[in-house]
């Protein structure tokens, strides 16, 4: 079994799965060791649909004696000693996978797997802090409670349909669609309600979409509006995203105007 867990318990208390939330965090540096960079999921938000998703966290550090090991954790809340949530990496091994780029500098990595059909819930979507610890060969060490942050997001989908096709010039088009996102509590995609979504148009032969109007999704995530057909082109919906849900644009639906 991969050793990881998410917690909403007091620091230092044993949680489900037999893991213990660290009882004391504090930014600390002992020796000449320095962290020069941390990258989570290639610098992108962590978007998870209904399938497991594994991402990599990297830390680059330097010390005159060279780098020996590193560890990571994700947490949320305001107090690192009493986190509202805590996620451990898959690897419960020492040392981490560290690759040296010279005598003093290495990049170390571990992975995290997010399981929507297991422990991941809708409440976990949002911002998370990234804690990092690195050790050098001479026992120098550095620890940062929140070196950087990341977002775990519920993967989103957006559809569009413009009709009738073809349409007479000057007549009314009806443009429909649906904005949905992964529901980790029920393991289905469900409508994202009362969200502003832009209706956009791109004239055939051009590459730029122009916003025509903004429409809010319904209580089921559905979209519906009308527009006047003037020239051949592509219609789409475009959602800007939120802190818990990534931006998404529908593939343009071509309409022939006659």
C-alpha positions as CSV (number, residue, x, y, z in Angstrom):
1,X,0.0,0.0,0.0
2,X,1.2,3.5,-0.8
3,X,1.7,5.4,2.4
4,X,-0.1,8.7,2.2
5,X,-3.1,10.2,3.8
6,X,-5.2,13.4,4.1
7,X,-5.9,14.7,7.6
8,X,-8.3,17.1,9.3
9,X,-7.1,16.4,12.8
10,X,-5.0,18.0,15.5
11,X,-1.3,17.9,15.0
12,X,0.4,15.0,16.7
13,X,-2.7,12.8,16.8
14,X,-2.6,9.5,15.0
15,X,-5.1,9.6,12.0
16,X,-6.7,6.9,9.9
17,X,-4.2,4.6,8.2
18,X,-1.8,4.8,11.1
19,X,0.0,8.0,10.0
20,X,0.9,10.8,12.4
21,X,0.6,14.5,11.6
22,X,4.0,16.1,12.4
23,X,3.7,17.7,15.8
24,X,6.0,20.7,15.3
25,X,6.9,22.7,12.2
26,X,9.2,25.7,12.1
27,X,11.2,27.3,9.4
28,X,14.8,26.3,10.2
29,X,18.2,26.3,8.5
30,X,21.2,24.5,10.0
31,X,24.5,24.9,8.1
32,X,25.1,26.3,4.7
33,X,22.4,24.4,2.9
34,X,20.0,26.4,0.6
35,X,16.8,25.6,-1.3
36,X,17.0,27.3,-4.7
37,X,13.7,26.2,-6.2
38,X,10.6,24.0,-5.7
39,X,8.3,22.9,-8.6
40,X,4.9,21.2,-8.1
41,X,3.4,19.4,-11.1
42,X,5.6,21.2,-13.6
43,X,4.3,24.6,-12.3
44,X,0.7,23.8,-13.1
45,X,-2.4,23.5,-10.9
46,X,-3.2,19.9,-10.0
47,X,-6.4,19.2,-11.9
48,X,-8.1,15.9,-11.1
49,X,-11.0,14.3,-12.9
50,X,-12.6,10.9,-11.9
51,X,-9.4,8.9,-12.4
52,X,-6.3,8.7,-10.1
53,X,-3.7,11.4,-10.9
54,X,0.0,11.3,-9.9
55,X,2.1,14.4,-9.9
56,X,5.8,15.0,-9.1
57,X,7.2,17.6,-6.7
58,X,10.8,18.7,-7.2
59,X,13.2,20.6,-5.0
60,X,16.6,21.9,-6.0
61,X,19.1,22.5,-3.2
62,X,22.8,23.2,-2.7
63,X,25.3,22.6,0.1
64,X,29.1,22.4,0.1
65,X,28.9,18.8,1.2
66,X,26.3,17.8,-1.4
67,X,22.6,16.9,-1.0
68,X,21.5,13.6,0.6
69,X,17.7,13.6,1.0
70,X,14.5,15.6,0.8
71,X,10.9,15.3,1.8
72,X,7.6,17.1,1.0
73,X,4.1,17.5,2.3
74,X,1.0,19.4,1.3
75,X,-1.1,21.1,4.0
76,X,-3.8,23.7,4.3
77,X,-5.1,26.0,7.1
78,X,-3.4,28.8,9.0
79,X,-1.4,26.9,11.5
80,X,1.3,24.4,10.3
81,X,1.3,22.8,13.8
82,X,-2.5,22.2,13.5
83,X,-3.3,21.8,9.8
84,X,-6.8,21.5,8.5
85,X,-5.6,19.0,6.0
86,X,-2.3,17.1,5.4
87,X,-1.1,15.0,2.4
88,X,2.0,12.8,2.4
89,X,3.9,11.7,-0.7
90,X,3.7,8.1,-2.1
91,X,7.3,7.3,-1.2
92,X,8.0,6.6,2.4
93,X,11.6,5.9,1.7
94,X,15.0,7.5,2.5
95,X,16.7,9.0,0.7
96,X,14.4,10.5,-1.9
97,X,15.2,10.3,-5.7
98,X,18.0,12.9,-5.9
99,X,19.9,13.6,-9.1
100,X,23.1,15.6,-8.7
101,X,23.9,18.3,-11.2
102,X,27.3,18.9,-9.6
103,X,29.3,18.2,-6.4
104,X,27.1,20.6,-4.3
105,X,23.7,20.7,-6.0
106,X,21.0,18.1,-6.5
107,X,17.3,18.0,-7.5
108,X,15.2,15.6,-5.5
109,X,11.7,14.4,-6.2
110,X,8.8,12.5,-4.8
111,X,5.3,11.8,-6.1
112,X,1.7,12.4,-4.8
113,X,-1.3,10.4,-6.1
114,X,-4.8,11.9,-5.8
115,X,-7.6,9.3,-5.6
116,X,-11.1,10.7,-6.3
117,X,-12.7,7.3,-5.7
118,X,-10.8,7.0,-2.5
119,X,-9.9,9.7,0.0
120,X,-10.3,12.8,-2.2
121,X,-13.5,14.9,-1.6
122,X,-14.9,18.1,-3.0
123,X,-13.9,19.9,0.1
124,X,-10.2,19.3,-0.8
125,X,-10.4,21.5,-3.9
126,X,-8.6,24.8,-3.4
127,X,-5.2,26.2,-2.3
128,X,-2.6,24.0,-0.5
129,X,0.8,25.0,1.0
130,X,3.9,23.0,0.1
131,X,6.2,22.1,3.0
132,X,9.8,21.1,2.2
133,X,12.7,19.6,4.1
134,X,16.2,18.9,2.7
135,X,19.2,17.3,4.3
136,X,22.9,17.6,3.2
137,X,25.6,14.9,3.5
138,X,27.2,16.7,6.5
139,X,23.8,16.8,8.4
140,X,23.1,20.4,7.5
141,X,19.3,20.8,7.0
142,X,16.7,23.3,5.9
143,X,12.9,23.2,6.5
144,X,10.3,25.5,5.1
145,X,6.6,25.2,6.3
146,X,5.2,26.9,3.1
147,X,8.0,27.4,0.6
148,X,5.3,27.7,-2.2
149,X,1.7,26.8,-2.8
150,X,-0.4,24.9,-5.3
151,X,-4.1,24.4,-6.1
152,X,-6.0,21.1,-6.3
153,X,-8.8,21.6,-8.8
154,X,-11.9,19.6,-10.0
155,X,-11.5,18.9,-13.7
156,X,-14.0,20.8,-15.9
157,X,-15.8,20.2,-19.2
158,X,-17.7,22.5,-21.4
159,X,-19.9,21.8,-24.5
160,X,-21.5,23.9,-27.1
161,X,-24.2,23.5,-29.8
162,X,-25.4,26.3,-32.2
163,X,-28.5,25.7,-34.2
164,X,-30.1,25.7,-36.7
165,X,-27.3,24.7,-39.1
166,X,-27.2,26.1,-41.7
167,X,-29.0,29.3,-40.9
168,X,-30.3,32.2,-43.0
169,X,-28.4,35.4,-42.7
170,X,-30.0,37.8,-40.2
171,X,-31.9,35.0,-38.5
172,X,-31.6,33.9,-34.8
173,X,-29.2,31.3,-33.6
174,X,-29.8,29.4,-30.4
175,X,-26.6,28.5,-28.6
176,X,-26.7,25.9,-25.9
177,X,-24.1,24.1,-23.8
178,X,-23.2,22.8,-20.4
179,X,-20.5,23.5,-17.8
180,X,-19.7,20.5,-15.6
181,X,-16.9,19.4,-13.3
182,X,-15.8,16.3,-11.4
183,X,-17.7,15.6,-8.3
184,X,-15.3,13.6,-6.0
185,X,-18.1,12.9,-3.5
186,X,-20.3,11.1,-6.0
187,X,-17.8,10.0,-8.7
188,X,-19.7,11.7,-11.6
189,X,-19.4,14.9,-13.6
190,X,-22.1,17.4,-12.4
191,X,-23.2,20.8,-13.6
192,X,-21.4,23.8,-12.2
193,X,-24.1,26.1,-11.2
194,X,-24.5,29.9,-11.4
195,X,-21.2,30.6,-13.1
196,X,-20.5,33.4,-15.7
197,X,-19.5,31.9,-19.0
198,X,-18.7,34.0,-22.1
199,X,-20.3,33.3,-25.5
200,X,-17.7,33.9,-28.2
201,X,-17.6,34.0,-32.0
202,X,-14.8,33.6,-34.5
203,X,-15.4,34.5,-38.1
204,X,-14.4,31.8,-40.6
205,X,-10.8,32.4,-41.9
206,X,-9.7,34.2,-38.8
207,X,-8.0,33.0,-35.6
208,X,-9.4,35.3,-32.8
209,X,-12.6,34.8,-30.8
210,X,-14.6,37.9,-29.7
211,X,-16.9,37.9,-26.7
212,X,-20.5,38.4,-27.7
213,X,-22.1,38.3,-24.2
214,X,-21.8,36.6,-20.8
215,X,-24.4,34.1,-19.6
216,X,-24.7,32.5,-16.2
217,X,-25.1,28.7,-16.0
218,X,-28.4,27.4,-14.7
219,X,-29.0,25.3,-11.5
220,X,-27.9,22.3,-13.5
221,X,-24.9,23.9,-15.2
222,X,-26.8,24.4,-18.5
223,X,-26.3,27.4,-20.8
224,X,-28.7,28.8,-23.3
225,X,-28.9,32.1,-25.3
226,X,-29.6,33.5,-28.7
227,X,-27.6,35.5,-31.2
228,X,-28.0,36.9,-34.7
229,X,-26.3,35.0,-37.5
230,X,-24.4,37.4,-39.9
231,X,-21.4,35.5,-41.3
232,X,-20.0,32.0,-41.4
233,X,-18.0,31.2,-38.3
234,X,-17.5,29.3,-35.0
235,X,-19.4,29.7,-31.8
236,X,-18.1,28.6,-28.4
237,X,-18.5,29.0,-24.7
238,X,-15.5,30.1,-22.6
239,X,-15.2,29.7,-18.8
240,X,-12.5,31.7,-16.9
241,X,-12.3,29.2,-14.1
242,X,-12.3,29.6,-10.3
243,X,-10.0,28.7,-7.4
244,X,-11.4,25.2,-7.3
245,X,-12.1,24.6,-11.0
246,X,-9.9,25.2,-14.0
247,X,-10.7,27.4,-17.0
248,X,-12.1,25.6,-20.0
249,X,-13.2,26.5,-23.5
250,X,-15.5,24.5,-25.7
251,X,-14.4,23.4,-29.2
252,X,-16.0,25.9,-31.6
253,X,-19.2,24.8,-33.4
254,X,-19.1,25.9,-37.1
255,X,-22.3,27.5,-38.5
256,X,-22.8,28.0,-42.2
257,X,-24.7,31.3,-42.9
258,X,-26.6,31.4,-46.2
